[in-house]
Amino acid sequence: MASPEIEGDPDDPLAGHPGALRPLTGELVAAVLAARGRSVGPTPDGELVGNFDDNLVWFLRVGGDGELLQIRTMVDPTFGIERVPDLYAFCNSWNHDRLWPKAFVHVADDGRARVYGEVITDLERGVTPHQLDQLLDCGISTGCQLAVAVRRLPGAVPS
């Protein structure tokens, strides 16, 4: 991502000195993603979500002041409940061998299991647009790498 100009529209989250730390906001996340040509939209709860390689990726601000950036990937295929032990083994192996994303299994109320990936970063002190761009790219790309590996597992059923 190119560094933003120092001058600019004061309402533009990317305006200002490129090295200045800014608070983590949904507007800043959306602007950085848009600058890279990535499309996201709000959920009814106001969270940002996008579709990347057939995986839903949420960009959440959590923590007392919304200072933690959580990039959560919901991997496309689902699995029957009987595959959960295999999914746990897969996630344990993934987490042992890689830093990002943290992989985990979620079983829905309908009994279908799904793997999620998650990258979390504490931005309490702020973030530059360039740093945020790198973090977002890491969350998206590693989440999609996880998805590719999960799709190869036996029992995967595309959604």
Legacy VTK file of the C-alpha trace (Angstrom):
# vtk DataFile Version 3.0
C-alpha trace
ASCII
DATASET POLYDATA
POINTS 159 float
0.000 0.000 0.000
1.338 3.396 -0.882
1.752 5.794 2.021
-1.017 8.368 2.170
-0.351 11.992 1.449
0.395 14.339 4.329
-2.252 16.775 3.137
-5.768 15.675 2.447
-9.389 15.617 3.422
-9.607 15.837 7.230
-12.482 13.312 7.150
-10.332 10.754 5.287
-8.962 8.183 7.794
-5.804 7.876 5.666
-5.064 11.630 5.552
-2.266 13.004 7.674
1.357 12.150 8.236
1.984 8.519 7.212
4.082 7.817 10.323
1.519 9.113 12.804
-0.095 6.531 15.049
-3.881 6.537 14.893
-6.438 4.813 17.064
-7.847 1.603 15.644
-11.271 2.366 14.165
-13.596 0.539 11.820
-13.282 3.457 9.408
-9.483 3.119 9.343
-9.714 -0.648 8.747
-12.215 -0.129 5.898
-10.108 2.648 4.341
-6.910 0.584 4.402
-8.700 -2.400 2.860
-10.308 -0.165 0.214
-6.909 1.357 -0.640
-5.771 -2.171 -1.473
-8.894 -2.830 -3.542
-10.453 -5.194 -1.018
-14.189 -4.935 -0.509
-15.806 -5.258 2.920
-19.173 -4.323 4.298
-20.815 -3.956 7.675
-22.865 -6.656 9.355
-26.113 -5.689 11.118
-23.990 -5.471 14.312
-21.630 -2.969 12.646
-18.735 -5.400 12.248
-16.743 -5.437 9.011
-16.803 -8.619 6.937
-15.534 -9.566 3.490
-15.391 -12.603 1.249
-11.886 -13.723 0.327
-11.403 -16.903 -1.733
-14.867 -18.143 -0.656
-14.118 -17.621 3.041
-15.817 -15.057 5.237
-13.304 -12.866 7.051
-14.364 -10.616 9.925
-12.369 -7.584 11.011
-13.325 -7.077 14.638
-12.312 -4.538 17.238
-12.404 -6.132 20.665
-11.188 -5.174 24.110
-12.409 -2.538 26.519
-11.642 0.299 24.113
-11.731 -1.635 20.835
-7.928 -1.647 20.807
-7.498 -5.289 19.787
-7.721 -6.138 16.104
-9.121 -9.611 15.537
-9.106 -10.980 11.999
-11.249 -14.110 11.994
-11.580 -16.413 8.980
-14.498 -18.812 8.714
-13.184 -21.542 6.431
-15.657 -22.625 3.749
-16.138 -26.392 4.118
-18.047 -27.941 6.978
-17.644 -31.407 8.455
-19.831 -33.943 10.179
-19.587 -34.223 13.946
-17.754 -37.538 13.563
-14.795 -35.626 12.038
-14.247 -33.389 15.091
-11.378 -35.487 16.575
-9.590 -35.329 13.203
-10.195 -31.575 13.015
-8.742 -31.118 16.507
-5.664 -33.073 15.441
-5.362 -30.953 12.291
-5.652 -27.696 14.267
-3.124 -28.850 16.872
-0.653 -29.695 14.126
-1.321 -26.398 12.319
-0.847 -24.375 15.505
2.358 -26.253 16.338
3.926 -25.546 12.951
2.710 -21.978 12.263
2.310 -18.699 14.107
-0.708 -17.465 12.135
-3.552 -17.907 12.087
-4.451 -19.720 15.264
-6.768 -22.518 14.086
-9.678 -23.854 16.101
-12.805 -25.978 15.672
-16.341 -24.746 16.232
-19.371 -27.049 16.295
-22.616 -25.286 15.384
-26.020 -26.027 16.881
-26.876 -28.082 13.773
-23.998 -30.480 14.532
-21.792 -29.324 11.653
-18.156 -28.603 12.478
-16.070 -25.866 10.926
-12.479 -24.666 11.254
-11.790 -21.006 11.970
-8.549 -19.072 11.818
-7.748 -16.062 13.960
-5.037 -13.404 14.098
-5.187 -10.987 17.054
-3.040 -7.896 17.551
-3.001 -5.413 20.432
-3.029 -1.869 19.033
-3.592 0.006 22.293
-0.874 2.525 21.418
-2.197 3.056 17.892
-1.217 1.993 14.398
-0.056 3.602 11.163
-1.989 2.843 7.973
1.061 0.968 6.627
1.295 -1.200 9.757
-2.434 -1.874 9.625
-2.157 -2.815 5.954
0.513 -5.383 6.832
-1.574 -6.817 9.674
-4.706 -7.050 7.524
-2.788 -8.680 4.688
-1.303 -11.203 7.136
-4.718 -12.066 8.556
-6.340 -12.477 5.150
-3.518 -14.365 3.444
-2.813 -16.781 6.304
-6.553 -17.361 6.791
-6.835 -18.278 3.120
-3.789 -20.584 3.426
-5.547 -22.337 6.296
-8.653 -22.693 4.130
-6.699 -24.355 1.333
-5.323 -26.924 3.788
-8.749 -27.547 5.383
-10.398 -28.115 1.989
-7.997 -31.025 1.435
-9.140 -32.834 4.594
-11.314 -35.940 4.259
-14.998 -35.305 4.811
-14.996 -31.652 3.734
-18.420 -30.560 2.484
-18.492 -27.219 0.606
-21.035 -24.770 2.044
LINES 1 160
159 0 1 2 3 4 5 6 7 8 9 10 11 12 13 14 15 16 17 18 19 20 21 22 23 24 25 26 27 28 29 30 31 32 33 34 35 36 37 38 39 40 41 42 43 44 45 46 47 48 49 50 51 52 53 54 55 56 57 58 59 60 61 62 63 64 65 66 67 68 69 70 71 72 73 74 75 76 77 78 79 80 81 82 83 84 85 86 87 88 89 90 91 92 93 94 95 96 97 98 99 100 101 102 103 104 105 106 107 108 109 110 111 112 113 114 115 116 117 118 119 120 121 122 123 124 125 126 127 128 129 130 131 132 133 134 135 136 137 138 139 140 141 142 143 144 145 146 147 148 149 150 151 152 153 154 155 156 157 158
